[in-house]
Amino acid sequence: MKIKKTLFLTLIIIAFFTLNAITIKAGFFEISHECQEENCISGQNINWNIKFENRGQKEIKVIGVELIESINQSEIASLIFEYDPSKSDKLECLRVFPGKKETIYIKSKIPLPNLKNQLIYMPCITTAIPTTAAQYIDSYTDRVCYPNESITVFECLTDNHCKINELCQNKKCKQIICGDCQYILNKKCINYQCCSSDACNLDESCINHKCTALNCSPGERILNHSCAKLECNYDEHIVNHICVKLECKDHEGYANHSCVNLECNYDEHIINHSCAKLECGFFEKIDINKCIIDRQFTAKVVIELIITISIIYLLVLDIKKRKSRYKKYFS
């Protein structure tokens, strides 16, 4: 009994692979493509057309199509249907009836060529396995990869096919190498307006490679392309970011870098825009911020001087008289 069951199972499996081989042989497909330009350029869009023709006697159910890059086995393009005969809502597939043709369209990006200017790829087709055979191998699908195919792909033919910072050289995109103070514009190296403030005017600084006018506050001055706090003298004020000498009137002084009216003490006067002690003469007295002649004191001194001179004069006359008398007495 066991031998009969094993033999029956073997016959079923042989029948499945025979059917599968017939299906593959009978199910012919060809791949064509349409590129965005006349030549296929990596990075651009490509439309793949996979045309199936059923030359056999059985229906072919295409479950998936994959185009695999042959070198690193990465996926170039694919279309996979949801197919599970055990679930009524997952029966999507491309049905190709005997004697009929059907086409699958796949859109993808063109990768870089993997062998000179050729893109070598491997087409893999997944088809549905008949239910009678599927139950014995525990799978409803069969994936077969076919021999490599290729298309001609160029990395670039013109500079426009490359990135903004690349040029097309020998059909390869090469990065543009600019100087330290340059940037790329229209595939060319252009000098920045500045890379340091030394390249700008004195009243400018280099910000984001552009000479930008300084916006100093009124109390600042421009120093080495930057704003620095002004330290003006007491008799100066700020005009256009520089210290300028104050032009105060004679009766004005300096305070907080401006002209103010001076209010000196009664015994002071204004000299060089500041209050100074009065230094009056012997015959002068202080009279509200100035020296005046002290007439009363002067008159008193004059009178006293006249009296003193008169006394001296009388004394001299008296002495002369005494000398004259003395001489007469002894003569």
C-alpha positions as CSV (number, residue, x, y, z in Angstrom):
1,M,0.0,0.0,0.0
2,K,2.8,2.4,0.9
3,I,4.6,1.5,-2.4
4,K,1.5,2.4,-4.4
5,K,1.1,5.7,-2.6
6,T,4.7,6.7,-3.1
7,L,4.6,5.7,-6.8
8,F,1.4,7.8,-7.2
9,L,3.0,10.8,-5.6
10,T,6.1,10.4,-7.8
11,L,4.0,10.2,-10.9
12,I,2.2,13.4,-9.9
13,I,5.5,15.3,-9.4
14,I,6.9,14.1,-12.7
15,A,3.7,15.1,-14.4
16,F,3.9,18.6,-12.8
17,F,7.5,19.2,-14.0
18,T,6.6,17.8,-17.4
19,L,3.6,20.2,-17.6
20,N,5.8,23.1,-16.3
21,A,8.4,22.3,-18.9
22,I,5.8,22.3,-21.7
23,T,4.3,25.5,-20.4
24,I,7.7,27.3,-20.4
25,K,8.5,26.1,-23.8
26,A,5.0,27.0,-25.1
27,G,4.9,30.3,-23.3
28,F,7.0,32.6,-25.3
29,F,7.8,36.2,-24.2
30,E,9.9,39.0,-25.6
31,I,11.1,42.3,-23.9
32,S,11.3,45.6,-25.6
33,H,11.8,49.1,-24.1
34,E,11.2,52.8,-24.8
35,C,13.6,55.3,-23.4
36,Q,12.9,59.0,-22.7
37,E,15.4,60.0,-25.4
38,E,16.7,58.3,-28.5
39,N,19.5,56.9,-26.4
40,C,18.9,55.4,-23.0
41,I,20.5,57.6,-20.3
42,S,20.9,56.4,-16.7
43,G,18.5,58.2,-14.2
44,Q,15.8,58.8,-16.9
45,N,12.5,57.0,-17.2
46,I,12.2,53.8,-19.2
47,N,9.1,51.9,-20.3
48,W,9.5,48.1,-20.4
49,N,7.1,46.1,-22.6
50,I,7.0,42.4,-21.8
51,K,4.9,40.7,-24.5
52,F,3.7,37.1,-23.8
53,E,2.5,34.8,-26.6
54,N,0.8,31.5,-25.6
55,R,1.6,28.9,-28.3
56,G,0.6,26.0,-26.1
57,Q,-2.7,24.3,-25.3
58,K,-3.0,25.4,-21.7
59,E,-3.8,28.8,-20.2
60,I,-0.8,30.7,-18.7
61,K,-1.3,32.8,-15.6
62,V,1.5,35.3,-15.2
63,I,1.9,36.3,-11.5
64,G,4.9,38.5,-11.7
65,V,7.7,39.9,-13.9
66,E,11.1,41.0,-12.5
67,L,14.1,42.5,-14.2
68,I,17.1,41.8,-12.1
69,E,20.5,43.5,-12.5
70,S,22.9,40.7,-13.3
71,I,26.0,41.9,-11.4
72,N,24.7,42.8,-7.9
73,Q,21.3,41.2,-8.2
74,S,19.4,44.5,-7.5
75,E,15.9,45.0,-8.9
76,I,15.6,47.2,-12.0
77,A,11.8,46.9,-12.5
78,S,9.1,44.6,-11.4
79,L,5.3,44.0,-11.4
80,I,4.0,41.4,-8.9
81,F,0.3,40.5,-8.7
82,E,-1.5,39.4,-5.5
83,Y,-2.2,35.8,-6.3
84,D,-3.5,33.1,-3.9
85,P,-6.0,30.6,-5.2
86,S,-7.1,29.9,-1.6
87,K,-8.4,33.4,-1.3
88,S,-11.0,34.7,-3.6
89,D,-9.9,38.4,-3.3
90,K,-6.3,37.6,-4.3
91,L,-6.6,36.1,-7.8
92,E,-4.9,38.9,-9.8
93,C,-2.8,37.8,-12.7
94,L,-2.2,38.2,-16.4
95,R,-4.1,35.5,-18.2
96,V,-2.7,34.4,-21.5
97,F,-5.0,32.0,-23.3
98,P,-3.8,29.6,-26.0
99,G,-3.1,31.4,-29.3
100,K,-3.3,34.8,-27.7
101,K,-0.9,37.6,-26.9
102,E,-0.8,39.9,-23.8
103,T,1.6,42.6,-22.7
104,I,2.7,43.9,-19.3
105,Y,3.9,47.5,-19.1
106,I,6.4,48.5,-16.4
107,K,7.8,52.0,-15.9
108,S,11.1,52.5,-14.0
109,K,14.3,54.5,-13.7
110,I,17.3,53.5,-15.8
111,P,20.2,52.4,-13.6
112,L,23.9,52.9,-14.4
113,P,25.4,50.5,-17.0
114,N,27.1,47.5,-15.3
115,L,29.4,46.5,-18.2
116,K,30.9,49.4,-20.2
117,N,27.9,50.9,-21.9
118,Q,25.7,47.9,-21.4
119,L,23.1,47.1,-18.8
120,I,23.0,43.4,-18.3
121,Y,19.9,42.1,-16.7
122,M,18.1,38.8,-16.1
123,P,14.3,38.5,-16.6
124,C,12.5,36.4,-14.1
125,I,8.9,35.3,-14.8
126,T,6.6,33.9,-12.1
127,T,3.6,31.8,-13.3
128,A,0.8,30.1,-11.5
129,I,1.0,26.3,-10.9
130,P,-2.1,24.2,-11.5
131,T,-3.9,23.5,-8.2
132,T,-3.7,19.7,-8.6
133,A,0.1,19.9,-8.7
134,A,0.5,22.8,-6.3
135,Q,-0.9,20.9,-3.3
136,Y,2.0,18.4,-3.5
137,I,4.8,20.9,-3.6
138,D,3.3,23.4,-1.2
139,S,3.4,26.3,-3.6
140,Y,1.0,28.0,-6.0
141,T,3.7,29.7,-8.1
142,D,6.8,28.9,-10.1
143,R,9.5,31.5,-10.6
144,V,11.9,31.0,-13.5
145,C,14.9,33.2,-14.4
146,Y,16.0,33.3,-18.0
147,P,19.3,34.0,-19.6
148,N,20.7,37.5,-19.5
149,E,19.6,40.2,-21.8
150,S,21.1,43.6,-22.3
151,I,20.3,47.1,-23.5
152,T,22.7,50.0,-24.3
153,V,22.8,52.6,-21.6
154,F,24.9,55.7,-21.4
155,E,25.7,57.4,-18.1
156,C,25.6,60.7,-20.1
157,L,26.0,62.1,-23.6
158,T,25.7,65.8,-22.8
159,D,26.4,67.8,-19.6
160,N,22.6,68.1,-19.1
161,H,22.5,64.4,-18.4
162,C,24.6,64.9,-15.3
163,K,24.0,66.5,-11.9
164,I,24.3,70.3,-11.5
165,N,27.9,69.8,-10.2
166,E,29.0,67.4,-12.9
167,L,30.2,67.5,-16.5
168,C,29.9,64.8,-19.1
169,Q,33.4,63.5,-20.0
170,N,33.9,60.4,-22.2
171,K,30.2,59.5,-21.5
172,K,30.8,59.6,-17.8
173,C,29.6,62.2,-15.3
174,K,32.6,63.8,-13.6
175,Q,32.3,66.1,-10.6
176,I,33.3,69.7,-11.2
177,I,36.1,70.8,-8.9
178,C,36.2,74.5,-8.1
179,G,38.5,76.7,-6.1
180,D,37.9,77.4,-2.4
181,C,36.2,80.7,-3.1
182,Q,34.1,79.6,-6.1
183,Y,30.7,78.0,-6.7
184,I,29.1,76.2,-9.6
185,L,26.6,78.0,-11.9
186,N,25.5,76.7,-15.2
187,K,28.2,74.0,-15.0
188,K,31.0,76.6,-14.5
189,C,33.1,77.7,-11.6
190,I,32.1,81.3,-10.6
191,N,34.0,83.4,-8.1
192,Y,32.1,84.3,-4.9
193,Q,31.8,88.1,-4.3
194,C,33.8,87.5,-1.1
195,C,35.0,84.7,1.2
196,S,36.4,87.1,3.8
197,S,35.6,90.7,4.8
198,D,39.0,91.8,3.5
199,A,37.6,91.6,0.0
200,C,34.8,94.1,0.9
201,N,34.7,97.9,1.5
202,L,35.6,99.1,4.9
203,D,32.0,99.7,5.8
204,E,31.0,96.1,4.8
205,S,31.5,92.6,6.0
206,C,31.3,89.3,4.2
207,I,28.1,87.4,5.0
208,N,27.1,84.3,3.1
209,H,29.8,85.2,0.5
210,K,28.2,88.6,-0.2
211,C,29.6,92.0,0.9
212,T,26.9,93.4,3.2
213,A,26.8,97.0,4.5
214,L,27.4,97.2,8.3
215,N,24.4,98.4,10.3
216,C,26.3,99.9,13.3
217,S,24.4,101.7,16.0
218,P,24.9,105.5,16.5
219,G,27.3,104.9,19.3
220,E,29.6,102.6,17.3
221,R,32.2,103.1,14.7
222,I,33.5,100.9,11.8
223,L,36.7,99.1,12.6
224,N,38.2,96.2,10.6
225,H,34.9,95.5,8.9
226,S,33.0,95.3,12.1
227,C,31.2,97.6,14.6
228,A,33.1,98.8,17.6
229,K,32.0,101.0,20.5
230,L,33.1,104.6,20.2
231,E,35.1,106.1,23.1
232,C,35.0,109.8,22.5
233,N,36.7,112.5,24.7
234,Y,34.5,114.6,27.1
235,D,34.6,117.5,24.6
236,E,33.5,115.4,21.6
237,H,30.3,114.1,20.3
238,I,29.4,111.4,17.7
239,V,28.6,112.5,14.1
240,N,28.3,109.8,11.4
241,H,30.1,107.2,13.5
242,I,33.1,109.4,14.3
243,C,34.1,111.6,17.2
244,V,33.8,115.3,16.4
245,K,34.9,118.3,18.6
246,L,32.0,120.1,20.3
247,E,31.5,123.8,19.3
248,C,30.1,125.1,22.5
249,K,29.6,128.8,23.2
250,D,31.8,130.8,25.6
251,H,29.3,130.4,28.4
252,E,28.8,126.7,27.9
253,G,30.6,123.7,29.2
254,Y,30.8,119.9,28.4
255,A,28.6,117.3,29.9
256,N,27.7,113.9,28.5
257,H,29.3,114.8,25.2
258,S,27.1,117.8,24.7
259,C,27.1,121.6,25.4
260,V,25.4,122.8,28.6
261,N,25.0,126.2,30.3
262,L,27.6,126.7,33.0
263,E,26.4,127.8,36.4
264,C,29.6,128.8,38.3
265,N,29.9,129.9,41.9
266,Y,30.0,133.6,42.6
267,D,33.8,133.4,43.1
268,E,34.4,131.5,39.9
269,H,34.6,132.5,36.2
270,I,34.5,130.6,32.9
271,I,37.8,129.7,31.4
272,N,38.0,127.2,28.5
273,H,34.4,126.1,28.9
274,S,34.8,125.3,32.7
275,C,34.5,127.1,36.0
276,A,37.7,128.3,37.7
277,K,38.5,130.2,40.9
278,L,38.8,134.0,40.4
279,E,42.3,135.4,41.2
280,C,41.6,139.1,41.7
281,G,44.3,141.8,42.1
282,F,45.2,143.7,45.3
283,F,42.8,146.5,44.5
284,E,40.1,144.2,43.1
285,K,37.2,142.4,44.7
286,I,34.9,139.6,43.6
287,D,31.6,140.7,42.2
288,I,29.4,137.8,40.7
289,N,31.9,135.8,38.7
290,K,34.3,138.7,38.0
291,C,36.9,140.9,39.5
292,I,36.2,144.7,39.9
293,I,38.1,147.6,41.3
294,D,37.5,148.0,45.0
295,R,37.0,151.8,45.0
296,Q,36.4,152.1,48.8
297,F,39.5,150.1,49.6
298,T,41.5,152.0,47.0
299,A,40.4,155.4,48.4
300,K,41.2,154.3,51.9
301,V,44.7,153.2,50.8
302,V,45.3,156.4,48.8
303,I,44.2,158.5,51.8
304,E,46.4,156.5,54.1
305,L,49.2,156.8,51.7
306,I,48.8,160.6,51.4
307,I,48.8,160.9,55.2
308,T,51.8,158.7,55.5
309,I,53.7,160.6,52.9
310,S,52.7,163.9,54.5
311,I,53.9,162.7,57.8
312,I,57.2,161.6,56.3
313,Y,57.5,164.9,54.5
314,L,57.0,166.9,57.7
315,L,59.4,164.6,59.5
316,V,62.0,165.3,56.8
317,L,61.4,169.0,57.0
318,D,61.7,168.9,60.8
319,I,65.0,167.0,60.5
320,K,66.4,169.5,58.1
321,K,65.4,172.4,60.4
322,R,67.1,170.7,63.3
323,K,70.3,170.1,61.3
324,S,70.3,173.8,60.2
325,R,70.0,174.9,63.8
326,Y,72.7,172.5,64.9
327,K,75.1,173.8,62.4
328,K,74.4,177.5,63.4
329,Y,74.9,176.6,67.1
330,F,78.4,175.2,66.5
331,S,79.5,177.7,63.9
